[in-house]
Amino acid sequence: MPSPEYSLPDALERLHHNQLALEAALMELTSLVEKQGHAAAGDKVRGALQTIGKNAGHITQGLAKLRAQGPH
């Protein structure tokens, strides 16, 4: 039986955490870019961040379902 830290739910959860960390980093960079007067670039990044935010809920629910199914 594989170690729990290498299970599919754990691997997906770590990918999700990476996604959230990248989202936070992009938010910070977007603020800096906008403060330098690049509003159009900020708008494009914020559009991408909205997609990340929408998908985060689905990922969380999918992970909960996987964990509820038991070990993989």
C-alpha positions in Angstrom: 0.0 0.0 0.0 1.5 3.4 -0.9 2.4 5.9 1.7 -0.5 8.3 2.5 1.7 11.3 1.6 1.9 9.9 -2.0 -1.8 9.1 -2.4 -3.8 10.6 -5.2 -5.8 12.9 -2.8 -2.6 14.1 -1.1 -0.9 14.8 -4.4 -3.9 16.7 -5.6 -4.2 18.6 -2.4 -0.5 19.7 -2.7 -1.2 20.8 -6.2 -4.1 22.8 -4.9 -2.0 24.4 -2.3 0.6 25.4 -5.0 -2.2 26.9 -7.0 -3.3 29.0 -4.0 0.2 30.1 -3.4 0.7 31.2 -7.0 -2.6 33.0 -6.8 -1.4 35.0 -3.8 1.9 35.8 -5.5 0.1 37.0 -8.6 -2.2 39.2 -6.6 0.9 40.9 -5.1 2.6 41.4 -8.4 -0.6 42.7 -10.0 -0.9 45.3 -7.3 2.7 46.4 -8.0 2.1 46.5 -11.8 -1.1 48.6 -11.3 0.7 51.0 -9.0 3.2 51.6 -11.8 0.4 52.6 -14.1 -0.2 49.4 -16.1 -3.9 49.1 -15.5 -4.5 47.0 -18.7 -2.0 44.4 -17.6 -3.5 44.3 -14.2 -7.0 43.8 -15.6 -5.8 40.8 -17.7 -4.1 39.2 -14.7 -7.2 39.8 -12.5 -9.3 38.0 -15.2 -7.0 35.0 -14.8 -7.2 35.2 -11.0 -11.0 35.1 -11.2 -10.7 31.8 -13.0 -8.4 30.4 -10.4 -10.8 31.5 -7.7 -13.8 29.9 -9.4 -12.0 26.6 -9.8 -10.7 26.6 -6.2 -14.1 25.7 -4.8 -14.5 22.8 -7.3 -11.1 21.5 -6.5 -11.8 21.6 -2.7 -15.1 19.7 -3.2 -13.5 17.1 -5.4 -10.7 16.6 -2.8 -13.3 16.1 -0.1 -15.1 13.5 -2.2 -11.8 11.6 -2.9 -10.9 11.7 0.8 -14.4 10.4 1.7 -14.0 7.4 -0.6 -11.0 6.2 1.5 -7.4 5.3 0.7 -6.3 5.1 -2.9 
